Amino acid sequence: MMMKKNKKGLLTVISGFSGAGKGTIVKKLISEHNDYALSVSMTTRKPREGEVNGREYFFVNHEDFEKTIAEGGLIEHAQYCDNYYGTPKDYVFNMLDAGKNVILEIEINGALQIKKKFPESLLLFITPPSAEELKRRLVSRGTETMDVIEKRLSRAGEESEGIEAYDYIVVNDDLDKCVEDIQRIVEDAHLSPVRCKDFIEDIRNELKAFSKGEK
């Protein structure tokens, strides 16, 4: 039997400061590798220009979001800048069973919920090379007021206290290199013992058969 990548998909959480470039990284990763699927999150925030319901997010009101929580339809949820964000569970489980690495682009509270429920998940935190660069990116987007930007910077300071809970920190200074680093990390993670339970069990059974003279 040859050692091979875990056939089940890997639950991969990508978080990072707002403005770190998570969305761009995820789009490039998916466009260059066909073994990924992006989980579409549910949110109560308003769509930005060009965003489509069911593509970037499932946009719902607070009442519908809280109803989904009560019905157990989310594997994680959190509140961020006065809005709810959460991950619908059915799509995630179906894609993992199909062998896809499912990317959850979520913030730190949701990521910690995922790690607690699914210890085999992989947590990656994306950061720009400096706080100054982070502010520059937020301002240059031109999609939010300075009040919102200040809130996001304040939130980033809070999030920096929880980064050590992640498996890897990835600096987004060069987009191509950042995507290559993530792909390499995910490939290596498939071979870790906690994520190769099926392989380990198979080889144990074969060794037992050998010892009993059955093979």
C-alpha positions in Angstrom: 0.0 0.0 0.0 1.3 3.4 -0.9 1.1 6.4 1.4 -1.2 8.9 -0.3 -3.1 12.1 0.4 -6.1 11.7 2.7 -9.0 11.1 0.2 -11.5 13.1 2.3 -11.3 16.9 1.9 -9.7 19.1 4.4 -11.6 21.7 6.3 -9.5 24.8 5.8 -10.2 28.0 7.7 -8.7 31.2 6.3 -8.9 34.3 8.6 -7.1 37.6 8.7 -7.4 41.2 9.4 -10.0 43.1 7.3 -7.9 44.4 4.3 -5.3 41.6 4.5 -6.3 40.3 1.1 -8.2 37.2 2.1 -10.7 37.4 -0.7 -8.2 37.9 -3.4 -6.1 35.0 -2.1 -9.0 32.6 -2.0 -10.1 33.5 -5.5 -6.6 32.9 -6.9 -6.3 29.6 -4.9 -9.5 28.2 -6.3 -8.8 29.4 -9.8 -5.4 27.6 -9.9 -6.3 24.4 -8.1 -9.4 22.3 -8.7 -9.5 20.5 -5.4 -10.9 23.4 -3.4 -14.5 24.5 -2.7 -15.4 27.8 -1.1 -18.1 27.7 1.5 -20.5 30.6 1.1 -21.2 32.2 4.4 -24.5 33.7 5.6 -24.5 37.3 6.8 -26.8 40.1 8.0 -24.6 42.8 6.5 -25.8 44.7 3.4 -24.4 43.6 0.0 -21.6 45.8 -1.4 -21.7 47.0 -5.0 -21.4 44.0 -7.3 -22.0 41.3 -4.7 -24.6 38.7 -5.5 -26.8 36.8 -3.0 -25.6 33.1 -3.0 -22.3 33.9 -4.5 -20.3 36.1 -2.1 -22.8 35.6 0.8 -26.3 34.5 1.6 -27.7 37.9 2.7 -30.4 37.6 5.3 -31.9 39.7 8.0 -31.3 39.3 11.7 -34.5 37.4 12.3 -33.8 34.8 9.6 -30.2 34.4 10.8 -31.2 33.8 14.4 -33.8 31.3 13.2 -31.1 29.4 11.3 -29.0 29.3 14.5 -32.0 27.9 16.5 -32.5 25.2 13.8 -28.9 24.0 14.0 -28.2 25.0 10.4 -24.8 26.5 11.0 -21.5 24.9 12.1 -20.3 28.2 13.4 -21.4 31.8 13.7 -20.2 35.1 15.2 -20.9 38.8 15.4 -18.5 41.2 13.8 -19.0 45.0 13.5 -22.7 44.8 14.4 -23.5 42.0 11.9 -23.8 38.3 12.1 -21.7 35.9 10.0 -22.1 32.1 9.9 -21.3 28.9 7.9 -24.2 26.7 6.6 -23.3 23.1 7.4 -24.8 20.9 4.6 -22.7 22.3 1.8 -19.5 21.9 3.8 -20.1 18.3 4.7 -21.1 17.3 1.2 -18.0 18.9 -0.3 -15.6 17.3 2.2 -17.1 13.9 1.5 -16.5 14.5 -2.2 -12.8 15.0 -1.6 -12.8 18.8 -1.8 -10.8 21.0 0.5 -13.5 23.3 1.8 -12.3 26.9 2.5 -14.1 28.8 5.2 -13.2 32.5 5.0 -14.3 33.5 8.5 -13.1 35.7 11.4 -11.4 34.5 14.5 -14.3 33.7 16.8 -15.8 31.4 14.2 -12.4 29.9 13.5 -12.0 28.9 17.1 -15.5 27.3 17.1 -14.5 25.3 14.1 -11.2 24.1 15.7 -13.1 23.1 18.9 -15.7 21.1 16.9 -13.3 19.7 14.3 -9.8 19.3 15.7 -8.5 18.0 12.4 -9.3 21.3 10.7 -6.5 23.6 9.4 -6.4 27.2 10.6 -4.5 29.8 8.6 -4.2 33.5 9.5 -3.4 36.0 6.7 -1.7 39.2 7.6 -0.1 42.1 5.7 3.6 42.8 6.4 2.7 45.8 8.7 -0.1 47.7 10.4 0.7 50.7 8.2 0.1 48.6 5.1 -3.1 47.2 6.5 -4.5 50.8 7.0 -3.4 51.7 3.5 -5.3 48.8 2.0 -8.4 49.5 3.9 -8.4 53.2 2.8 -7.6 52.4 -0.8 -10.6 50.0 -1.2 -12.9 53.0 -1.0 -15.8 51.0 0.1 -16.2 52.2 3.7 -16.3 55.4 5.7 -13.3 56.3 7.9 -15.5 55.5 11.0 -15.9 51.9 9.7 -12.2 51.7 8.9 -11.3 52.8 12.4 -13.6 50.1 13.8 -11.9 47.5 11.6 -8.5 48.6 12.8 -9.6 48.5 16.4 -11.0 45.0 15.8 -7.7 44.0 14.2 -5.9 45.0 17.4 -8.2 42.7 19.4 -7.8 39.8 16.9 -4.0 40.0 17.2 -4.4 38.7 20.7 -5.8 35.4 19.3 -3.5 34.7 16.4 -1.5 32.1 18.4 -4.5 29.7 18.2 -3.9 29.3 14.5 -1.8 26.5 12.9 0.0 28.8 10.5 0.6 32.6 9.9 0.9 33.5 6.3 2.2 37.0 5.3 0.5 38.4 2.2 3.3 40.6 0.9 3.5 38.9 -2.6 0.2 37.4 -3.8 1.7 34.6 -5.9 4.1 33.5 -3.1 1.3 33.7 -0.5 -1.0 31.4 -2.6 1.9 28.9 -3.2 2.6 28.9 0.6 -1.0 28.1 1.4 -1.1 25.3 -1.2 2.0 23.7 0.2 0.7 23.9 3.7 -2.6 22.3 2.8 -0.9 19.4 0.9 1.4 18.8 3.8 -1.5 18.9 6.3 -3.2 16.0 4.4 -0.3 13.8 5.5 -0.5 14.6 9.3 -1.5 11.6 11.5 -4.7 13.3 12.8 -5.9 13.6 9.1 -4.7 10.1 7.9 -6.9 8.0 10.2 -8.2 5.8 7.4 -4.7 5.1 6.1 -3.3 4.3 9.6 -6.2 1.9 10.2 -5.7 0.2 6.9 -2.0 -0.4 7.4 -2.6 -1.6 11.0 -5.1 -4.2 9.7 -2.7 -5.4 7.0 0.1 -5.7 9.6 -2.1 -7.7 11.8 -3.0 -10.0 8.9 0.7 -10.5 8.2 1.4 -11.5 11.8 -1.4 -14.0 11.7 -0.2 -15.5 8.4 -3.3 -14.4 6.5 -1.2 -12.7 3.8 
